[in-house]
Amino acid sequence: MSKLQPSAAAALEGVLQDGITLAVGGFGLSGIPADLIEAIRDSGVKHLTVVSNNMGVDGKGLGILIEAGQVRKVIASYVGENKLFAEQYLAGNLEVEFTPQGTLAERLRAGGAGIPAFYTKTGVGTLVAEGKPHEVFDGETYVRERAILADVALVHAHTADTDGNLIYRYTARNFNPVVATAGRLTIAEAEVIVEPGSLDPNHIVTPGVFVQHLVQAQDRVKDIEQRTVRPAASRHAATVPA
């Protein structure tokens, strides 16, 4: 049975409620489910807890949910590109749970694998570990981290079939695979959608069993968070004698 929905709004219909937890794929502005994020903004749902590597930038990505006042809490590893986020956090209007990047990825992976918690050395002796249980293994101290299982997971894939099997491309294969498995319900948007049996099974990253709804992604400019250009080589560069 095809999982393809006519639009992002249709895929989210009956799914969104105030106060739910969203896990969202992407790294900076790379591989973000932009259509689904915009549909959430347009829905007007509020008091969201958002789990993502970062919160986009002002006016783009998850930053638009911050601007709309729809986010109550953020669980992320980096938020330095969003000025409004910083303002709301410092004003006490936004709750933030900072998590080391690798720990965040593992918390999502564990949630998708049915593992309720795990131990890691990352963060021991820092603010990250305050209030969390500790344990000593082989003479080393570890901190216990809880898994994350979101109410709804949103991901962006390059290619999918209508059964929900997903393939990611380049940097977009970042947090999307672990986010896809960490939702009680997962919605994917994909740039290219094909019929079942068209994908090489060896290339599939997220099996369709994890995906409940699929949306055709709009053709849009892929934003770059920070563009760095290497200076062009001088035409008159000195030649090196043989």
DRENSEPA-343292 format. One record per residue (C-alpha): residue number from 1; residue in one letter; z negated, x negated, y negated. Coordinates in steps of 0.5 Angstrom, whole numbers, plus 500, padded with zeros to 3 digits. Last residue first. Layout:
BEGIN
    i  aa   up  east  north
  NUM   a    Z     X      Y
...
END
This chain:
BEGIN
    i  aa   up  east  north
  242   a  526   376    456
  241   p  524   376    449
  240   v  520   383    447
  239   t  524   387    442
  238   a  520   389    436
  237   a  520   396    435
  236   h  525   398    430
  235   r  526   405    432
  234   s  518   406    432
  233   a  516   410    438
  232   a  514   418    436
  231   p  506   419    435
  230   r  503   423    441
  229   v  502   430    439
  228   t  495   433    440
  227   r  495   441    440
  226   q  489   444    441
  225   e  487   451    444
  224   i  495   452    446
  223   d  497   459    446
  222   k  502   462    451
  221   v  507   466    447
  220   r  508   473    451
  219   d  512   476    456
  218   q  507   482    458
  217   a  503   481    465
  216   q  505   486    471
  215   v  499   489    473
  214   l  495   489    480
  213   h  489   492    483
  212   q  484   491    488
  211   v  485   484    489
  210   f  480   480    494
  209   v  484   482    501
  208   g  490   480    497
  207   p  489   473    499
  206   t  488   468    493
  205   v  491   461    493
  204   i  498   463    497
  203   h  503   457    497
  202   n  502   456    505
  201   p  503   464    506
  200   d  510   463    502
  199   l  511   469    498
  198   s  517   474    499
  197   g  513   478    505
  196   p  511   483    500
  195   e  515   485    494
  194   v  515   480    488
  193   i  511   480    482
  192   v  512   475    477
  191   e  508   474    470
  190   a  501   476    474
  189   e  495   481    472
  188   a  490   481    477
  187   i  484   486    477
  186   t  478   485    482
  185   l  473   489    484
  184   r  466   487    487
  183   g  468   481    483
  182   a  467   474    485
  181   t  473   472    489
  180   a  478   473    483
  179   v  473   469    479
  178   v  473   463    484
  177   p  481   463    484
  176   n  482   464    476
  175   f  477   458    474
  174   n  482   453    474
  173   r  489   454    477
  172   a  492   456    470
  171   t  492   449    469
  170   y  499   448    473
  169   r  501   455    476
  168   y  497   460    480
  167   i  499   464    486
  166   l  496   471    488
  165   n  497   476    494
  164   g  495   483    491
  163   d  499   487    496
  162   t  505   488    491
  161   d  506   480    491
  160   a  504   475    486
  159   t  506   470    482
  158   h  503   466    475
  157   a  496   469    476
  156   h  491   471    471
  155   v  484   474    473
  154   l  479   479    471
  153   a  473   480    476
  152   v  469   487    475
  151   d  462   488    477
  150   a  461   481    477
  149   l  457   477    483
  148   i  454   470    481
  147   a  450   466    485
  146   r  443   464    483
  145   e  442   456    482
  144   r  436   453    485
  143   v  434   446    482
  142   y  434   439    486
  141   t  429   434    486
  140   e  431   428    491
  139   g  426   425    496
  138   d  431   427    502
  137   f  431   434    499
  136   v  425   436    494
  135   e  426   443    491
  134   h  426   446    485
  133   p  425   454    483
  132   k  428   455    476
  131   g  424   456    469
  130   e  427   450    466
  129   a  433   447    470
  128   v  438   448    464
  127   l  433   445    459
  126   t  433   439    462
  125   g  430   435    468
  124   v  434   437    473
  123   g  441   440    470
  122   t  445   438    476
  121   k  442   436    482
  120   t  444   442    486
  119   y  441   447    490
  118   f  444   454    492
  117   a  443   461    492
  116   p  446   468    494
  115   i  451   466    499
  114   g  456   472    500
  113   a  462   467    499
  112   g  465   471    493
  111   g  458   470    489
  110   a  458   462    492
  109   r  464   461    489
  108   l  462   464    482
  107   r  456   460    482
  106   e  460   454    484
  105   a  464   454    478
  104   l  458   455    474
  103   t  455   449    477
  102   g  461   445    476
  101   q  461   447    468
  100   p  454   446    467
   99   t  451   453    465
   98   f  449   456    458
   97   e  446   463    458
   96   v  447   466    451
   95   e  445   472    448
   94   l  448   475    442
   93   n  445   478    436
   92   g  440   473    435
   91   a  443   470    428
   90   l  445   463    431
   89   y  448   467    437
   88   q  452   471    432
   87   e  454   465    428
   86   a  456   461    434
   85   f  461   466    437
   84   l  464   467    430
   83   k  466   460    430
   82   n  469   460    437
   81   e  471   453    439
   80   g  465   450    441
   79   v  463   455    447
   78   y  463   451    453
   77   s  459   452    460
   76   a  459   460    460
   75   i  454   466    461
   74   v  455   471    455
   73   k  451   477    453
   72   r  451   483    449
   71   v  459   483    448
   70   q  463   489    445
   69   g  462   487    438
   68   a  469   488    436
   67   e  470   480    434
   66   i  466   478    440
   65   l  471   482    445
   64   i  477   479    441
   63   g  474   472    442
   62   l  475   473    449
   61   g  482   471    448
   60   k  484   470    441
   59   g  482   472    434
   58   d  477   466    434
   57   v  477   462    440
   56   g  476   463    447
   55   m  470   465    450
   54   n  469   459    455
   53   n  468   458    462
   52   s  467   465    463
   51   v  462   470    465
   50   v  461   476    460
   49   t  456   481    460
   48   l  458   487    456
   47   h  454   491    452
   46   k  460   496    450
   45   v  466   499    452
   44   g  471   501    447
   43   s  477   502    451
   42   d  482   498    446
   41   r  478   491    447
   40   i  478   492    455
   39   a  485   493    454
   38   e  486   487    450
   37   i  482   483    455
   36   l  487   486    461
   35   d  493   484    457
   34   a  490   477    456
   33   p  488   475    463
   32   i  487   468    461
   31   g  491   462    464
   30   s  490   457    459
   29   l  487   459    453
   28   g  480   455    454
   27   f  480   455    461
   26   g  482   462    464
   25   g  479   467    469
   24   v  474   473    467
   23   a  468   475    470
   22   l  465   482    467
   21   t  458   484    468
   20   i  457   492    466
   19   g  453   494    460
   18   d  457   500    458
   17   q  462   502    463
   16   l  469   500    466
   15   v  472   502    472
   14   g  475   509    471
   13   e  481   507    468
   12   l  482   499    468
   11   a  488   499    472
   10   a  491   504    468
    9   a  489   500    461
    8   a  493   494    464
    7   s  499   498    465
    6   p  503   501    471
    5   q  499   499    477
    4   l  501   495    483
    3   k  496   495    489
    2   s  502   497    493
    1   m  500   500    500
END
